[in-house]
């Protein structure tokens, strides 16, 4: 009991020290702080905006911040001397954004869209909007909100205490208006952006039309910060999309994989399917894994199969929900529908049956790590545990070439080595290697 109390005291003291260090570092920094949130598109917006701003100054970019501890560590150690700090602000629970936003104290807040996500926690669209809106409410005096004009729940955030705001979208009233959106993979996304400075013809590295939204959100923010339009245009063209978020992988002699294995919310599933439908490649397959947080899963897996079947030559369901497709016996007998249980089974099946030049969409939430399927074409993947519990992608984890049962020992070995090197640097002992 005493040990538990002492541990809680240490943790509380540690939190207070981290918070103090973060607030002190934030108050001393001369950087422009930009917070980005929304139900979808925020990671791509964050990464792309960081890439654009890097063509104009020094930038620190952080994806997927959902805890005060992570934010405090970043503010205390990683922002010295930079011109811009670009942070993705994610929700972990009700009332989780407000303390993050109050610590970050952004001069710019970007909101991409509001959708009913994390249903079990937020219940209603209004609750999601209220949570995301906390970022806008925490803007520094004279701050700027960059808001989606096509989403009434986002646009409503301009009616609060926001000192200044601009809008983006397809709406005629948007300050940054999008027209002529086109993507027909392998032709990548292009569109026109109309703003007060004229018209920009933007070409992007993205395979689907729905990526116009994060692209415009990033472009509008950069232009409002005073970056030259040509710099914005050029930097968008040279951006490398985030791994596993509609990432295109084409192994030599293999199919065209589009890997969308990080999130699979019901509200955005049709966007990925539209991307496949508009592709000009002949043969198309879709591998569907775990859909994200929603209710009435039996009906939605069945509805998803019905939608996918209309645009793909073959549909492969994988994971514990694969049996919910309600695919007909005829589709099963002809191979139009295939039900598999594990990513390893999918990898083996695709490797046996893939044709050069066909399109294969891998769509799932992150728990199945379907990115291992294309990785296996170019790497000796040894980690095939169906569900590992890690939220980071296999590329970031880096242990996909090692059996899962050996991971814990290797991770602990790395931690010990890291602690030893930190100790040696602290006392000037050298690495000893």
GILIN-V784558 format. One record per residue. N is the residue number from 1. RES is the residue in one small letter. PHI is phi in degrees with one decimal (* if undefined). OMEGA is omega in degrees with one decimal (999 if undefined). NEAR is the number of other ideal C-beta (glycine too) atoms within 10 Angstrom. Layout:
# GILIN-V784558
n: <N:N>
res: <RES:RES>
phi: <PHI:PHI>
omega: <OMEGA:OMEGA>
near: <NEAR:NEAR>
This chain:
# GILIN-V784558
n: <1:2:3:4:5:6:7:8:9:10:11:12:13:14:15:16:17:18:19:20:21:22:23:24:25:26:27:28:29:30:31:32:33:34:35:36:37:38:39:40:41:42:43:44:45:46:47:48:49:50:51:52:53:54:55:56:57:58:59:60:61:62:63:64:65:66:67:68:69:70:71:72:73:74:75:76:77:78:79:80:81:82:83:84:85:86:87:88:89:90:91:92:93:94:95:96:97:98:99:100:101:102:103:104:105:106:107:108:109:110:111:112:113:114:115:116:117:118:119:120:121:122:123:124:125:126:127:128:129:130:131:132:133:134:135:136:137:138:139:140:141:142:143:144:145:146:147:148:149:150:151:152:153:154:155:156:157:158:159:160:161:162:163:164:165:166:167:168:169:170:171:172:173:174:175:176:177:178:179:180:181:182:183:184:185:186:187:188:189:190:191:192:193:194:195:196:197:198:199:200:201:202:203:204:205:206:207:208:209:210:211:212:213:214:215:216:217:218:219:220:221:222:223:224:225:226:227:228:229:230:231:232:233:234:235:236:237:238:239:240:241:242:243:244:245:246:247:248:249:250:251:252:253:254:255:256:257:258:259:260:261:262:263:264:265:266:267:268:269:270:271:272:273:274:275:276:277:278:279:280:281:282:283:284:285:286:287:288:289:290:291:292:293:294:295:296:297:298:299:300:301:302:303:304:305:306:307:308:309:310:311:312:313:314:315:316:317:318:319:320:321:322:323:324:325:326:327:328:329:330:331:332:333:334:335:336:337:338:339:340:341:342:343:344:345:346:347:348:349:350:351:352:353:354:355:356:357:358:359:360:361:362:363:364:365:366:367:368:369:370:371:372:373:374:375:376:377:378:379:380:381:382:383:384:385:386:387:388:389:390:391:392:393:394:395:396:397:398:399:400:401:402:403:404:405:406:407:408:409:410:411:412:413:414:415:416:417:418:419:420:421:422:423:424:425:426:427:428:429:430:431:432:433>
res: <x:x:x:x:x:x:x:x:x:x:x:x:x:x:x:x:x:x:x:x:x:x:x:x:x:x:x:x:x:x:x:x:x:x:x:x:x:x:x:x:x:x:x:x:x:x:x:x:x:x:x:x:x:x:x:x:x:x:x:x:x:x:x:x:x:x:x:x:x:x:x:x:x:x:x:x:x:x:x:x:x:x:x:x:x:x:x:x:x:x:x:x:x:x:x:x:x:x:x:x:x:x:x:x:x:x:x:x:x:x:x:x:x:x:x:x:x:x:x:x:x:x:x:x:x:x:x:x:x:x:x:x:x:x:x:x:x:x:x:x:x:x:x:x:x:x:x:x:x:x:x:x:x:x:x:x:x:x:x:x:x:x:x:x:x:x:x:x:x:x:x:x:x:x:x:x:x:x:x:x:x:x:x:x:x:x:x:x:x:x:x:x:x:x:x:x:x:x:x:x:x:x:x:x:x:x:x:x:x:x:x:x:x:x:x:x:x:x:x:x:x:x:x:x:x:x:x:x:x:x:x:x:x:x:x:x:x:x:x:x:x:x:x:x:x:x:x:x:x:x:x:x:x:x:x:x:x:x:x:x:x:x:x:x:x:x:x:x:x:x:x:x:x:x:x:x:x:x:x:x:x:x:x:x:x:x:x:x:x:x:x:x:x:x:x:x:x:x:x:x:x:x:x:x:x:x:x:x:x:x:x:x:x:x:x:x:x:x:x:x:x:x:x:x:x:x:x:x:x:x:x:x:x:x:x:x:x:x:x:x:x:x:x:x:x:x:x:x:x:x:x:x:x:x:x:x:x:x:x:x:x:x:x:x:x:x:x:x:x:x:x:x:x:x:x:x:x:x:x:x:x:x:x:x:x:x:x:x:x:x:x:x:x:x:x:x:x:x:x:x:x:x:x:x:x:x:x:x:x:x:x:x:x:x:x:x:x:x:x:x:x:x:x:x:x:x:x:x:x:x:x:x:x>
phi: <*:-63.6:-63.4:-63.4:-63.5:-63.9:-64.5:-65.1:-64.7:-61.4:-63.2:-63.3:-63.6:-61.9:-63.0:-65.9:-65.8:-63.3:-63.5:-64.2:-61.2:-66.3:-63.0:-66.4:-64.6:-63.7:-68.7:-85.5:-73.0:-101.0:-72.8:-89.0:-98.9:-125.2:-106.9:-129.0:-141.5:145.6:-79.3:-150.7:86.5:-72.9:-66.1:-65.3:-58.6:-62.5:-64.5:-66.9:-62.1:-59.1:-66.7:-63.8:-64.8:-65.8:-80.8:-129.6:-172.2:-83.8:-135.5:-116.5:-116.9:-131.3:-101.7:59.9:-80.7:-137.1:-143.3:-66.3:-63.7:-62.8:-65.1:-61.8:-63.8:-63.3:-63.9:-77.7:-127.1:-125.8:-115.9:-67.8:78.0:-94.1:-87.2:-136.0:-122.4:-114.4:-128.0:-82.5:-107.0:-104.0:-95.2:-117.4:-167.7:-61.1:65.6:-91.7:-76.3:-55.2:-64.8:-63.9:-65.4:-68.9:-79.9:-68.7:49.2:-70.4:-88.5:-132.9:-123.9:-117.6:-124.2:-83.5:-168.2:-120.4:-135.9:-80.3:-113.4:47.5:-54.2:-64.4:-96.4:-100.6:69.3:-129.4:-63.1:-62.7:-68.1:-63.4:-60.7:-64.0:-64.6:-66.3:-64.2:-61.6:-67.2:-65.7:-64.8:-95.3:-58.3:-65.3:-53.6:80.2:-71.7:-121.6:-106.6:-111.7:-124.3:-75.3:-72.2:-87.2:-112.5:-60.4:-70.8:-79.4:-60.5:-63.4:-68.7:-77.4:-92.2:-88.0:-94.8:-63.1:-72.6:-148.3:-148.6:-130.5:-121.7:-138.7:150.9:-89.2:-61.6:-60.3:-85.3:-67.9:-67.6:-119.8:-102.6:-104.5:-139.9:54.3:-72.3:-150.1:-152.0:-132.9:-50.1:-82.2:-73.9:-87.1:-61.6:-141.8:-166.9:-104.7:-116.7:-98.5:-148.7:-63.9:-89.2:127.9:-127.4:-108.6:-90.6:-103.0:-114.4:-123.6:-93.1:-95.2:-87.4:-127.8:-63.3:-65.2:-77.8:-61.8:-65.9:-64.5:-64.8:-69.9:-58.1:-69.2:-63.4:-61.4:-63.3:-63.3:-65.6:-66.2:-83.2:95.1:-71.2:-61.6:-58.5:-66.0:-62.8:-59.9:-60.4:-66.8:-69.9:-61.7:-66.5:-98.2:-68.6:-99.1:-55.6:-66.2:-58.5:71.1:-115.6:56.4:-77.9:-91.9:-129.2:-126.5:-67.0:-57.8:74.4:-114.8:-79.3:-91.7:-89.3:-112.6:-98.0:-124.7:-113.8:-97.6:-138.0:-145.7:-68.6:-58.4:-66.6:-110.9:-59.7:-64.1:-63.0:-66.3:-69.1:-61.8:-59.6:-68.2:-60.4:-85.0:-64.7:-91.7:-68.3:-72.3:-85.4:-135.9:-130.9:-128.3:-104.2:-113.0:-106.4:-84.2:-81.4:-82.2:-47.4:-161.7:-103.4:57.6:-65.7:-56.1:-66.1:-74.2:-65.3:-67.4:-65.5:-62.5:-62.0:-60.2:-69.2:-66.7:-59.3:-72.4:-118.0:-121.3:-72.3:-147.8:-121.3:-117.3:-97.6:-136.1:107.8:-69.8:-101.1:-59.8:-73.3:-88.8:-68.3:59.1:-66.3:-70.1:-64.4:-63.3:-65.1:-67.6:-66.4:-85.3:85.4:-65.2:-123.6:-129.2:-110.4:-127.0:-102.2:-129.2:-58.4:-63.7:-63.7:-63.4:-58.6:-63.8:-66.3:-64.0:-63.2:-73.9:-112.1:-67.1:-113.0:-56.9:88.0:-77.6:-106.0:-126.7:-92.7:-107.6:-123.4:-169.3:-73.0:-72.8:-63.3:-86.4:51.3:-68.5:-61.7:-67.3:-63.6:-72.1:-58.0:-67.5:-75.0:-124.1:-135.8:-86.9:-75.6:-112.3:-94.2:-123.8:-57.9:-57.1:-136.8:-95.6:88.6:-88.9:-91.9:-73.8:-70.4:-62.3:-65.1:-72.0:-63.4:77.9:-105.8:-67.0:-88.3:-127.3:-53.6:-59.1:-65.7:-95.7:-63.0:-59.5:-64.1:-67.4:-63.6:-65.6:-62.2:-63.9:-63.2:-63.1:-64.9:-64.7:-63.4:-64.4:-65.7:-64.0:-63.7:-66.9:-65.7:-61.6:-105.2:64.2:-92.9:78.8:-83.5:72.6:-120.7>
omega: <179.4:179.8:178.9:179.4:179.5:178.9:178.3:178.2:178.5:-179.8:179.2:178.3:178.5:178.6:-179.9:178.6:178.3:-179.6:178.7:179.4:179.6:179.8:-179.5:179.5:179.6:-177.5:-179.4:-174.5:175.8:-179.1:169.6:-177.0:-176.1:176.4:-176.6:178.9:-177.7:-177.6:176.6:174.7:-174.2:179.7:178.8:176.8:-178.6:-177.9:-179.1:178.5:176.3:179.1:178.7:-177.5:178.9:174.4:-175.3:-178.4:179.7:-171.6:165.2:-176.7:178.6:177.6:168.8:172.1:177.7:176.6:179.6:179.2:179.0:-179.2:-179.6:179.4:179.4:-178.1:-176.6:-168.8:-166.8:-173.8:-176.5:173.0:-179.3:179.0:-176.6:171.7:-176.2:-170.9:170.2:-178.8:-176.8:177.3:173.5:179.7:176.0:-179.7:179.9:-177.5:-173.6:179.0:175.6:-177.8:-179.3:175.3:-179.5:-178.4:-175.3:168.9:178.5:175.6:180.0:177.5:-173.6:-178.8:175.1:175.5:-178.4:179.1:-179.2:-172.6:-176.2:-178.8:-170.3:172.7:-174.1:177.0:-180.0:178.8:176.8:-179.8:-179.7:-179.9:-179.4:-178.7:179.1:178.2:179.2:-179.3:-177.6:178.6:173.5:176.1:-176.6:-176.9:-176.4:171.9:176.9:-165.2:178.6:-177.7:-176.7:-176.8:-176.4:179.1:175.1:-177.7:179.4:179.7:178.9:-175.4:-179.6:-177.6:-177.8:-179.2:-176.8:177.2:170.3:-177.0:176.9:177.5:177.7:179.3:177.5:-176.5:-176.3:175.3:175.4:-170.4:-176.2:174.4:174.7:177.6:-178.1:172.5:177.8:-172.9:14.3:169.8:-174.4:-173.1:171.0:177.8:175.9:177.6:-179.8:178.2:-173.9:179.0:-179.6:-178.7:176.0:171.9:-174.1:173.5:-173.1:177.0:-172.0:-176.3:-174.2:-178.6:-174.5:178.2:174.8:-174.7:177.6:178.6:-179.6:177.8:178.9:-178.9:-179.4:179.6:-179.6:179.5:177.8:177.9:173.4:178.1:177.3:-178.1:-179.3:176.2:178.6:-178.9:-176.9:-177.5:176.1:-178.0:-176.4:-178.6:173.5:-176.8:-179.5:178.9:173.3:174.9:-172.0:176.8:179.3:176.7:-178.6:177.7:-178.3:179.8:-176.4:179.7:171.1:175.5:164.3:-171.6:179.3:-167.3:-179.7:-178.1:174.8:176.7:-177.4:-173.9:-177.7:-177.6:-176.9:178.1:178.2:179.6:176.3:177.5:177.9:-177.7:-176.5:178.4:178.8:173.7:-173.0:-177.1:-176.5:173.6:177.7:172.6:-177.8:179.8:-175.5:170.8:-174.2:-174.6:176.0:177.7:176.7:-173.3:179.9:-178.3:-174.8:174.3:177.3:178.2:178.4:179.6:179.8:179.5:-177.3:-178.0:-177.9:-174.6:-174.9:176.0:179.4:177.7:179.2:174.5:-178.7:176.3:-173.3:179.9:-174.7:-176.9:-175.3:-175.7:-172.6:175.9:-179.3:177.5:178.3:178.6:178.0:-177.2:-178.3:-178.3:176.8:176.3:178.0:179.0:179.4:-173.7:-172.0:174.4:178.3:177.6:177.4:-179.6:-179.7:-178.8:-179.8:180.0:179.9:-167.1:-173.8:176.5:177.8:175.4:176.7:-179.2:177.4:174.8:174.6:-173.8:179.8:165.9:-164.6:-171.0:-178.0:179.8:179.6:175.5:177.6:-178.7:175.8:177.3:-177.3:176.8:-175.5:-178.8:176.3:-178.1:-179.1:-179.2:-178.1:177.1:-174.8:179.6:-175.2:-179.3:179.7:179.9:178.7:179.2:-177.9:178.8:179.3:177.6:176.2:-175.7:-176.8:177.6:-177.3:178.8:-173.1:-176.3:178.2:-174.4:-173.5:-179.7:179.6:179.1:179.0:177.1:178.0:179.0:179.1:179.7:178.9:178.5:-179.3:179.5:177.6:178.8:-178.8:177.6:-177.6:-177.1:175.4:-176.1:-175.0:-177.1:-177.4:-177.4:999>
near: <5:6:7:8:9:10:10:10:10:10:10:10:10:12:13:10:12:17:18:12:15:22:16:12:17:19:9:9:16:8:19:18:22:29:28:32:28:27:25:20:26:24:20:25:28:29:23:30:32:24:19:28:27:16:17:17:13:11:20:20:19:19:16:16:22:15:14:18:13:14:23:23:14:18:27:19:11:12:20:11:9:18:15:24:25:31:27:24:28:18:20:13:11:15:10:18:26:15:15:25:23:14:16:25:17:24:19:22:31:32:31:28:22:26:17:20:23:19:15:8:15:19:12:10:14:12:14:23:21:18:22:25:24:21:26:26:17:22:24:14:7:8:20:23:24:31:27:25:21:17:22:10:19:26:20:13:25:16:8:12:11:17:11:13:21:19:21:28:24:15:15:8:10:21:19:22:19:22:11:9:17:13:22:16:23:14:12:17:22:16:21:14:26:15:19:8:10:8:12:19:10:19:12:21:17:26:28:24:19:20:25:26:25:27:27:28:29:32:29:24:27:26:23:17:21:7:18:13:16:10:15:24:16:12:22:23:11:10:19:10:17:16:15:24:19:24:23:17:20:15:15:7:9:19:23:21:25:24:25:24:29:22:18:24:18:20:14:20:20:13:16:22:21:16:25:22:15:16:21:9:15:10:14:21:22:25:29:27:25:19:21:18:16:16:10:9:13:11:11:16:19:14:15:24:21:13:17:27:18:9:17:22:14:20:24:23:24:26:24:13:17:19:13:19:22:14:20:13:8:9:17:13:9:10:10:15:22:20:16:19:14:15:28:18:16:25:21:15:16:22:12:7:14:19:11:11:14:18:24:27:26:30:25:25:19:20:19:24:27:30:26:23:27:27:23:21:19:11:13:9:20:13:22:18:15:16:13:17:7:17:12:13:22:23:14:11:16:11:17:22:12:16:11:16:9:12:17:9:10:12:12:10:10:10:10:10:12:10:10:13:15:9:10:14:11:8:7:6:11:9:9:7:6>
